[in-house]
Each structure stands twice: as structure tokens, then as C-alpha cells.
Amino acid sequence: MLSKEEKDKEAILKYLPLVKSIAYRIYKHLPDAVDLNDLIGYGILAVVEALPKLDESKNPEAYLRLRIKGAMYDYLRSLDFGSKSLSKKREGNKSKA
């Protein structure tokens, strides 16, 4: 029987091509300030966090694709490339909506 760490490692290796594929697709539209390896890292974390809920009989790649993309986009939002004035302007527009 595999330990949790071994299961995590096995899942990472199994889904790493999916993580990299998604990361490359997102990365090519980003500024140079974003590191591809950071996107891949967040994608791997998403895989590990999704494992307890993953049902191998119900198209796990579709579920993981959503989780991986979500984690990568959350990371990119946390970077907030805009200036403070732009961020305030954006927040003001949100409150009006």
C-alpha cells in the first residue's frame, strides 16, 4: 500500500504533462515578469489539493483542468500588475456595478 506522499508523487508524475500544457498556453499571453515555473508550481499544488476529491471513474482530467487553470489564474491575480491608482480605479468600478 502506498503512503500519501507516494500517491501524491505518482499523481504529480501522471498529470505533469497536463499541468505543463496548461501553463504553456497561459504563459504565452503573459508579460515577461511572470515565470513559467511559478505557473507550473501552482498547477502541481492544485493537483495535490484536488487528489482527495478526484474520482478516477469520472474523467479526472476535466476536473483537474479546471482546478489547475483556477490555481494559475488565482496566482496571476495575486501579482496585480497594475499600479495602485489603476487598482483603486478598478475597485471603484466594481462597487458601482
N, C-alpha and C positions, 0 to 999 in steps of 0.2 A: 504494500500500500504506500502511495506517495504522500509525502508531507505537504503542507500548504505551500512552502517555499518551492518545492519541486514542481507542484502543479502550476504555480504562478510562472515559473521559468519555462515550463513546457508550453503554456498558453502564449507567453510572450514570443517564443520562437515560432509558434504556429501562426500567430497573427501579425508578426512584424512586417511581412510584405504588405499587408493591408494598411498598417499604420504608415509605412513609408510612402505608399502610393497616395494616400490622402494628404500627407504632409507635403509631398512634392507638388501636388495640384494646387494646394493653397499657397504654398511658398512662392510660386512663380508670379503671383499677383501682388506680392508684398514689397515694401521698401527694403533696402539693404540692411537696415538696422535690425531686422528680425533674423534670428539664427535658425536654420533648418533643424539643427539638433535639438533645440528647445521644443519645437513643434513635435518632433518625434518622441521626445521625453514625455510630454504631456499626453500624447497618444498612448504610449505604453502604460502610463498611470491610469488612463481611462480603461484600458483593457483589464488591468489588475482589479480595479474597483468594480468593474462590471461582472467579473467571474462568478460571484455568489448568485447573481440573478440570471446567469446565462443558461439557457435551455438548448442543448445541442440538437434537439429534435425539431426546433422551430427556427431554422435559418439564423444561426448565431451571427453570421457576417452582417446581416442587415441591422440587427440590434447594435452590434459593435460599431458599425459605420456611423450610426447616429451618435453614439457615446463618444467616439474618437473625435469626430468633427466638432461636437459640442465643447469638448475639453480644449481643443485647439482654438476655437473662436473665443472661449472664455479667457484664455491666456492672452490672446491678441487684444481683447477689450481691456484687459488689465494694464496693458502697456500705455494706452491713451496717448497716441502720437500728437494730438493737438495741443495747442498752447492752453494756458489756464483761461484766458479770455474766451477762446473758442469753446472750451468745455463748459464755461458758465453760460455762454450763449445757447449751447445745445441743451443744457438743463432747463434754461428758461423756456425754450420752445417745447420741451416735454411737458412742463407744467401747464402750458396754455392749451395743450391738446386734450 
